[in-house]
Amino acid sequence: MANKPKHPWRFVGAVSLLAVPLLALSLDAADGDPSVSDSEILPMAARSQLLDIAATDGGFVTVGERGHVLVSADGKTWTQIKVPTRSTLTSVSAQGAQLWAGGHDGVILHSADGGKTWQRQRVQPWSADSQDPANGSPILDTLFVSAREGYAVGAYSLLLKTVDGGTTWTALQVAGGSAAAPVATANDSGVFDDSMLELAAESDPHLNAIARTEAGTLLVMGERGAGFRSADAGASWSKINLPYEGSMFGLLALGGEKVLAFGLRGNVFESADAGGSWRKVDSGTDTSLIGGTVGPDGTVVLVGSNGTLLARRAGAQAFSARHIQLGSGQVPGLSSAVAADGGYLLTSDLGAVSANVQ
């Protein structure tokens, strides 16, 4: 892109609206820098916009707008925890009692006690003086493969790795750097022809999701069909040729070298060789799919806007679909899922929602 946006919220249309909610802009100037301000304990936090959820040794933890972090032993009663940020949190990962949450302003938080207390490990708010194209980029997904080794991905090809549990983070290069695309110029007649007006491919696409296969292959997916994989723990990356040029919002490891990618307009693709080749899966919907999980019995659950919930039993080829509606009649926009007591807990713009799969 020839001219980068001057403010990190300008790319909201290129990333899932659930991942980068406009509600984050509602903070008053009096609140100061939200990235380093303690979150507020609010009575309706459990019904606010929650964006990701994870199972822990002691229950569940979910994160969302305004730095909201809530914990629950049963997935029914939630307690908000004060954390050292008010930036929107988009992702949470767990390794036993060790938890990490990432979000806007490059914030990464860590808890060593199952979510009871949190410390800020990283923050990089937007700065007008910075020359870094990833300046202020939000974290959009996190992955920890052990209590020490973890990864975070975000906007403008942000890719970070830690080998010490998040105490330090190292930036990795996955998408060819941030060289600007050439600026189109008019020909001798002063007219731009069609080739000059074609939108060039992003040199540093937003990265929305990361997953790891059982054999250790890392895969990253992002906007405009961008995809990459690494067989050496992120030291080097090769491009994935996904047969679709739209954005992928999620990745699931299905066992062995099988992976599932899903995203814009209900597009779902499956690979049996860690992204070497892909087949399109009929999702039965054109609704964008934002999050998902694999249940303990191998059931694949995908969720998205308009209350959309898709499920595919282990060994089945087709997804079954249902739409979640609350008792109030409201239809939630769903963003993530985790298995819980024979069913699933889902996050949404109306809080956490329980659902069974047919």
For each residue, the residues with C-beta under 8 A, 3 or more apart:
1: 4 180 181 200 202 203
2: 180 181 182 183
3: 180
4: 1 133 156 180
5: 8 10 11
6: 10 128
7: 10 126 136
8: 5 11 104 126 135 136 137 138 155
9: 12 20 22 24 25
10: 5 6 7
11: 5 8 14 15 20 155 156 206
12: 9 15 17 20 22
13: 17
14: 11 206 223 247
15: 11 12 19 20 138 140 155 206 208 223 247
16: 19 20 140 208 247 249 288 290
17: 12 13 20 21 22
18: 21 51 290 305 333 335 349
19: 15 16 51 90 138 140 208 249 290 335
20: 9 11 12 15 16 17 24 88 90 104 138 140
21: 17 18 24 49 51 65 88 349
22: 9 12 17 25
23: 26 49 65 66 88
24: 9 20 21 27 34 65 66 87 88 104
25: 9 22
26: 23
27: 24 31 34 66 86
28: 31
29:
30:
31: 27 28 34 37 86
32: 36 37
33: 36 37 125
34: 24 27 31 37 66 67 85 86 87 104 105
35: 85 86 87 104 105 106 107 123 125
36: 32 33 84 85 120 123 125
37: 31 32 33 34 85 86
38: 82 83 84 85 86
39: 66 67 68 69 82 83 84 85 86
40: 66 86
41: 45 80 82
42: 45 48 66 68 80
43:
44: 47 48
45: 41 42 48 68 70 78 80
46: 70 78 80 351 352
47: 44 350 351
48: 42 44 45 64 65 66 68 351
49: 21 23 64 65 348 349 350
50: 53 62 63 64 65 68 70 335 347 348 349 351 352
51: 18 19 21 63 64 65 88 89 90 91 335 336 347
52: 62 63 64 89 90 91 92 291 335 336 347
53: 50 60 61 62 63 92 336 337 338 345 346 347 352
54: 60 61 62 92 93 94 99 338
55: 59 60 94 338 339 340
56: 59 60 61 71 94 96 97 99 114 115
57: 96 97 114
58: 71 73 97 114
59: 55 56 71 72 73 74 75 114
60: 53 54 55 56 71 72 75 338 340 345
61: 53 54 56 69 70 71 72 92 94 99 101 114 115
62: 50 52 53 54 69 70 72 78 92 345 347 352
63: 50 51 52 53 68 69 70 89 90 91 92 101 103
64: 48 49 50 51 52 68 88 89 347
65: 21 23 24 48 49 50 51 68 88 89
66: 23 24 27 34 39 40 42 48 86 88
67: 34 39 83 85 86 87 88 89 103
68: 39 42 45 48 50 63 64 65 80 89
69: 39 61 62 63 80 81 83 89 101 109 115 118
70: 45 46 50 61 62 63 78 79 80 81 352
71: 56 58 59 60 61 78 79 81 114 115 116
72: 59 60 61 62 75 76 77 78 79 352
73: 58 59 77
74: 59 77 341
75: 59 60 72 340 341 345 352 354
76: 72 354
77: 72 73 74
78: 45 46 62 70 71 72 352
79: 70 71 72
80: 41 42 45 46 68 69 70
81: 69 70 71 115 116 117 118
82: 38 39 41
83: 38 39 67 69 101 109 118
84: 36 38 39 109 118 119 120
85: 34 35 36 37 38 39 67 89 103 105 107 109 120 123
86: 27 31 34 35 37 38 39 40 66 67
87: 24 34 35 67 103 104 105 107 125
88: 20 21 23 24 51 64 65 66 67 103 104 138
89: 51 52 63 64 65 67 68 69 85 92 101 102 103 104 107 109
90: 19 20 51 52 63 102 103 104 138 139 140 141
91: 51 52 63 101 102 103 139 140 141 142 152
92: 52 53 54 61 62 63 89 99 100 101 102 142
93: 54 99 100 101 142 143 144 150
94: 54 55 56 61 98 99 144
95: 98 99 144 146 147
96: 56 57 147
97: 56 57 58 111 112 113 114
98: 94 95 110 111 112 144 147 165
99: 54 56 61 92 93 94 95 110 111 114 115
100: 92 93 108 109 110 111 121 142 144 150 166
101: 61 63 69 83 89 91 92 93 107 108 109 111 118 142
102: 89 90 91 92 107 108 109 139 140 141 142 152 154
103: 63 67 85 87 88 89 90 91 107 138 139
104: 8 20 24 34 35 87 88 89 90 107 138 139
105: 34 35 85 87 123 124 125 126 136 138
106: 35 122 123 124 125 136 137 138 139 154 158
107: 35 85 87 89 101 102 103 104 120 122 123 139
108: 100 101 102 120 121 122 123 139 142 152 166 169
109: 69 83 84 85 89 100 101 102 118 119 120 121
110: 98 99 100 118 119 121 165 166
111: 97 98 99 100 101 114 115 116 117 118 119
112: 97 98 117
113: 97 116 117
114: 56 57 58 59 61 71 97 99 111
115: 56 61 69 71 81 99 111 118
116: 71 81 111 113
117: 81 111 112 113
118: 69 81 83 84 101 109 110 111 115
119: 84 109 110 111
120: 36 84 85 107 108 109 123
121: 100 108 109 110 166 167 169
122: 106 107 108 160 166 169
123: 35 36 85 105 106 107 108 120
124: 105 106 135 136 137
125: 33 35 36 87 105 106 136
126: 7 8 105 130 135 136
127: 130 135 136
128: 6
129:
130: 126 127 135 136
131: 135
132: 135
133: 4 156 178 204
134: 137 154 155 156 157 158 178 204
135: 8 124 126 127 130 131 132
136: 7 8 105 106 124 125 126 127 130
137: 8 106 124 134 154 155 156 158
138: 8 15 19 20 88 90 103 104 105 106 154 155
139: 90 91 102 103 104 106 107 108 142 152 153 154 158 160
140: 15 16 19 20 90 91 102 153 154 155 206 207 208 209
141: 90 91 102 152 153 154 207 208 209 210
142: 91 92 93 100 101 102 108 139 150 151 152 153 210
143: 93 150 151 152 210 211 212
144: 93 94 95 98 100 147 149 150 151
145: 149 150 151 212
146: 95 149 150
147: 95 96 98 144 165
148: 162 163 164 165
149: 144 145 146 161 162 163 233
150: 93 100 142 143 144 145 146 161 162 165 166
151: 142 143 144 145 159 160 161 162 210 218 234
152: 91 102 108 139 141 142 143 158 159 160 169 210
153: 139 140 141 142 158 159 160 207 208 209 210 220 222
154: 102 106 134 137 138 139 140 141 158 159 206 207
155: 8 11 15 134 137 138 140 158 206 207
156: 4 11 133 134 137 178 204 206
157: 134 173 174 175 178 204 205 206 207 222
158: 106 134 137 139 152 153 154 155 171 207
159: 151 152 153 154 171 172 173 174 207 220 234
160: 122 139 151 152 153 169 170 171 172
161: 149 150 151 169 170 172 233 234
162: 148 149 150 151 165 166 167 168 169 170
163: 148 149
164: 148 167 168
165: 98 110 147 148 150 162
166: 100 108 110 121 122 150 162 169
167: 121 162 164
168: 162 164
169: 108 121 122 152 160 161 162 166
170: 160 161 162
171: 158 159 160
172: 159 160 161 234 237
173: 157 159 176 177 237
174: 157 159 207 220 228 230 237
175: 157 202 203 204 205 207 226 228
176: 173 179 203 204
177: 173 203 204
178: 133 134 156 157 203 204
179: 176 203
180: 1 2 3 4 203
181: 1 2 200 201 203
182: 2 200
183: 2
184: 192 196 197
185: 196
186: 189 190 191 192 196
187: 190 191 192 193 196
188:
189: 186
190: 186 187
191: 186 187
192: 184 186 187 196 197
193: 187 196 197
194: 197 198
195: 198
196: 184 185 186 187 192 193
197: 184 192 193 194
198: 194 195
199:
200: 1 181 182
201: 181 224
202: 1 175 205 206 223 224 226
203: 1 175 176 177 178 179 180 181
204: 133 134 156 157 175 176 177 178
205: 157 175 202 222 223 224 226
206: 11 14 15 140 154 155 156 157 202 222 223
207: 140 141 153 154 155 157 158 159 174 175 210 220 221 222 226
208: 15 16 19 140 141 153 221 222 223 247 248 249 250 263
209: 140 141 153 220 221 222 248 249 250 251 261
210: 141 142 143 151 152 153 207 218 219 220 221 251
211: 143 218 219 251 252 253 259
212: 143 145 216 217 218 219 253
213: 216 217 219 253 256 257 258 259 274
214: 253 255 256 257
215: 256 257 274
216: 212 213 231 233
217: 212 213 229 230 231 257 274 275
218: 151 210 211 212 229 230 231 233 234
219: 210 211 212 213 227 228 229 240 251 259 261 274 275
220: 153 159 174 207 209 210 227 228 229 237 251
221: 207 208 209 210 226 227 240 242 248 249 250 251 261 263
222: 153 157 205 206 207 208 209 226 227 247 248
223: 14 15 202 205 206 208 226 247
224: 201 202 205 245 246 247
225: 242 244 245 246 247 248
226: 175 202 205 207 221 222 223
227: 219 220 221 222 239 240 241 242 248 261 275
228: 174 175 219 220 237 238 239 240
229: 217 218 219 220 237 238 240 274 275
230: 174 217 218 233 234 235 236 237 238
231: 216 217 218
232: 235 236
233: 149 161 216 218 230
234: 151 159 161 172 218 230 237
235: 230 232
236: 230 232
237: 172 173 174 220 228 229 230 234
238: 228 229 230
239: 227 228
240: 219 221 227 228 229 275
241: 227 278
242: 221 225 227 248 261 269 275 278
243: 269 278 280
244: 225 248 267 269 280
245: 224 225
246: 224 225 263 264 265 267
247: 14 15 16 208 222 223 224 225 263 264
248: 208 209 221 222 225 227 242 244 251 261 262 263 264 267 269
249: 16 19 208 209 221 262 263 264 288 289 290 291
250: 208 209 221 261 262 263 289 290 291 292 302
251: 209 210 211 219 220 221 248 259 260 261
252: 211 259 260 262 292 293 294 300
253: 211 212 213 214 258 259 294
254: 258 259 260 270 294 298 300
255: 214 258 298
256: 213 214 215 272
257: 213 214 215 217 271 272 273 274
258: 213 253 254 255 270 271 272
259: 211 213 219 251 252 253 254 270 271 274 275
260: 251 252 254 268 269 270 271 281 292 300
261: 209 219 221 227 242 248 250 251 268 269 270 271 278
262: 248 249 250 252 267 268 269 283 289 292 302
263: 208 221 246 247 248 249 250 267 288 289
264: 246 247 248 249 267 288
265: 246 286 287 288
266: 283 284 285 286 287 288 289 304
267: 244 246 248 262 263 264 280 283 289
268: 260 261 262 280 281 282 283 289 302 319
269: 242 243 244 248 260 261 262 278 279 280 281
270: 254 258 259 260 261 278 279 281
271: 257 258 259 260 261 274 275 276 277 278 279
272: 256 257 258 277
273: 257 276 277
274: 213 215 217 219 229 257 259 271
275: 217 219 227 229 240 242 259 271 278
276: 271 273
277: 271 272 273
278: 241 242 243 261 269 270 271 275
279: 269 270 271
280: 243 244 267 268 269
281: 260 268 269 270 319
282: 268 318 319
283: 262 266 267 268 289 302 310 319
284: 266 310 318 319 321
285: 266 289 304 308 310 321
286: 265 266
287: 265 266 304 305 306 308
288: 16 249 263 264 265 266 304 305
289: 249 250 262 263 266 267 268 283 285 292 302 303 304 308 310
290: 16 18 19 249 250 303 304 305 333 334 335 336
291: 52 249 250 302 303 304 334 335 336 337 347
292: 250 252 260 262 289 300 301 302 303 336 337
293: 252 300 301 336 337 338 339 344
294: 252 253 254 298 299 300 301
295: 298 299 300 301 339 344 357
296: 339
297: 313 314
298: 254 255 294 295 313 314 315
299: 294 295 311 312 313 314 357
300: 252 254 260 292 293 294 295 310 311 312 319
301: 292 293 294 295 309 310 311 337 344 357
302: 250 262 268 283 289 291 292 309 310 311 319 337
303: 289 290 291 292 308 309 310 334 335 336 337 346
304: 266 285 287 288 289 290 291 308 333 334
305: 18 287 288 290 308 333 334
306: 287 323 331 333
307: 323 324 325 331 332 333 334
308: 285 287 289 303 304 305 321 323 324 334
309: 301 302 303 321 322 323 324 334 337 346 355 357
310: 283 284 285 289 300 301 302 303 319 320 321
311: 299 300 301 302 319 320 322 357 358
312: 299 300 316 317 318 319 320
313: 297 298 299 316
314: 297 298 299
315: 298
316: 312 313
317: 312
318: 282 284 312
319: 268 281 282 283 284 300 302 310 311 312
320: 310 311 312 358
321: 284 285 308 309 310
322: 309 311 358
323: 306 307 308 309 331
324: 307 308 309 331 332 334 346 348 353 355
325: 307 329 330 331
326: 329 330 331 332 350 353
327:
328:
329: 325 326
330: 325 326 350
331: 306 307 323 324 325 326
332: 307 324 326 346 348 349 350 351 353
333: 18 290 304 305 306 307 348 349
334: 290 291 303 304 305 307 308 309 324 337 346 347 348 353
335: 18 19 50 51 52 290 291 303 346 347 348 349
336: 51 52 53 290 291 292 293 303 346 347
337: 53 291 292 293 301 302 303 309 334 344 345 346 347
338: 53 54 55 60 293 344 345
339: 55 293 295 296 343 344
340: 55 60 75 343 344 345 354
341: 74 75
342: 356
343: 339 340 354 355 356 357
344: 293 295 301 337 338 339 340 354 355 356 357
345: 53 60 62 75 337 338 340 352 353 354 355
346: 53 303 309 324 332 334 335 336 337 352 353 354 355
347: 50 51 52 53 62 64 291 334 335 336 337 351 352 353
348: 49 50 324 332 333 334 335 351 352 353
349: 18 21 49 50 332 333 335
350: 47 49 326 330 332 353
351: 46 47 48 50 332 347 348
352: 46 50 53 62 70 72 75 78 345 346 347 348
353: 324 326 332 334 345 346 347 348 350
354: 75 76 340 343 344 345 346
355: 309 324 343 344 345 346
356: 342 343 344
357: 295 299 301 309 311 343 344
358: 311 320 322
